[in-house]
Amino acid sequence: MPKAAFLDNPDEIKRIDRNNMLSFCVDAPKHYGEAARIAKTLSVSYPKPQTIIVAGMGGSAIGGELLKDWARDRAAVPIEVCREYSLPAYANKKTLVFVVSYSGETEESLSVFLDAIKRKCMVVCISSGGKLREFARKLNVPHLRVPSGMAPRATLPYLFMPLPSILEKIGIVSGVSAEVSDVTRILKLVSLENSPEKPQSGNVSKTLASNICGTIPVVYGFGIYRAVAQRFKTQFNENSKVPAKWEAFPELNHNEIVGWEEAGTLAKDFSLIFIRDNDESNEMRRRIEVTQKLICKEPLKAFEVWNKGKTKLAKMLSVICIGDFTSVYLAVLRGVDPTPVKTISLLKEKIKQSGLKDKVTSELQKIAK
């Protein structure tokens, strides 16, 4: 069956996407709206912090990266993402630490939570339950409970949207509510334009998936699309089950582009995806277009994904939504169910045998008494 006909056949999509990952793409507007509503329910009374850290792993950490890009020109407080077992040396009582773990059971996140409590940091926890919620309640730490039963990567709305909302509550940023309304409107449009019912001829995500199928996708972002490019990459990994990489302008112009000089026939195995913005600066537009002229030559394939919306949040999330759809359609074309992540599950089981999580839990239990 031709690729176009395959992706335009709802029965074929359902047959392969057995756990219905595509539904989270289709329902993205609803999830982001609900996430914004839930975020308003959390009461936080901390003073303005001097530093902010978002601690998490995988799908629970990417929200922190998005927050960094979104808040870069509006938050006068440095924001760092921690993907470790402990906080950086500077973390103290004037540091706001978001501990984000969808399951509430991630051992790295629980270890950071313990570290943050010991250092008397201002802590906010986000999870669907688990040990993180249990100990947050015992220690009177603000905790936002999000819906359970989803694949962690599909919970981005619930793990990201509370972050700017909470920063607004403590006076670090402003105007979040206005941006949220734009997000809902734009994502409804993006979801409709990339839905399984929309034929490939007018469907950006289906077309992109078909074009890059059989290659290793390389995603190039810039500015507010730095972490968006990273999200693209990880969705290709987890949903499509393919290797992928990401880079960001202008840094990639100082190293990455040289890698294509003598790639030769190796280039046929890759596809470049450039994230674009209708409002990108003249300097960035010229940089991207010059780069394209220099490296986008046969047999290397290159494509562009353009944003929608006017506000930063809408722009970022519109491109993320397109990327999420694309990764699922690519999985369908490859005949693999997007939802299971067997290798991650196996690795967690093997690491669990080290007993570290039990030690962290035991220490938290002692503090909570």
URQUIBEL-V5827 format. One record per pair of residues at least 24 apart in sequence whose C-alpha atoms are under 6 Angstrom apart, sorted by the first residue. I is the first residue (numbers start at 0). J is the second residue. If there is no record, write none. Layout:
BEGIN
I&J + I&J
END
This chain:
BEGIN
3&199 + 7&198 + 15&331 + 15&336 + 16&336 + 24&324 + 25&190 + 28&183 + 28&186 + 28&187 + 31&156 + 34&156 + 34&157 + 35&160 + 38&161 + 48&93 + 48&94 + 48&95 + 49&93 + 49&94 + 50&76 + 50&77 + 50&94 + 51&78 + 51&94 + 51&95 + 51&96 + 52&78 + 52&79 + 52&80 + 52&96 + 53&80 + 53&81 + 53&96 + 53&97 + 54&80 + 54&81 + 54&97 + 54&98 + 54&99 + 55&82 + 55&99 + 55&108 + 56&82 + 58&151 + 58&152 + 59&99 + 59&100 + 62&159 + 64&226 + 65&226 + 68&223 + 69&223 + 74&171 + 74&172 + 84&110 + 84&111 + 85&111 + 91&118 + 91&120 + 92&119 + 92&120 + 94&120 + 95&121 + 95&122 + 96&122 + 97&122 + 97&123 + 97&124 + 98&124 + 99&124 + 99&125 + 100&126 + 101&126 + 101&127 + 102&127 + 102&129 + 103&128 + 103&129 + 103&130 + 103&131 + 104&129 + 104&130 + 106&356 + 137&367 + 138&367 + 182&313 + 186&317 + 204&321 + 204&324 + 204&325 + 208&325 + 208&329 + 211&270 + 214&268 + 214&269 + 215&243 + 215&269 + 216&243 + 216&269 + 216&270 + 217&243 + 217&244 + 217&245 + 217&270 + 217&271 + 218&245 + 218&271 + 218&272 + 219&245 + 219&246 + 219&247 + 219&273 + 220&247 + 220&274 + 221&247 + 221&248 + 231&322 + 234&326 + 235&326 + 238&326 + 238&327 + 238&337 + 239&326 + 239&329 + 239&330 + 239&337 + 266&298 + 266&299 + 267&298 + 267&299 + 270&300 + 270&301 + 271&301 + 272&301 + 272&302 + 272&303 + 273&303 + 274&303 + 274&304 + 275&304 + 275&305 + 276&305 + 276&306
END
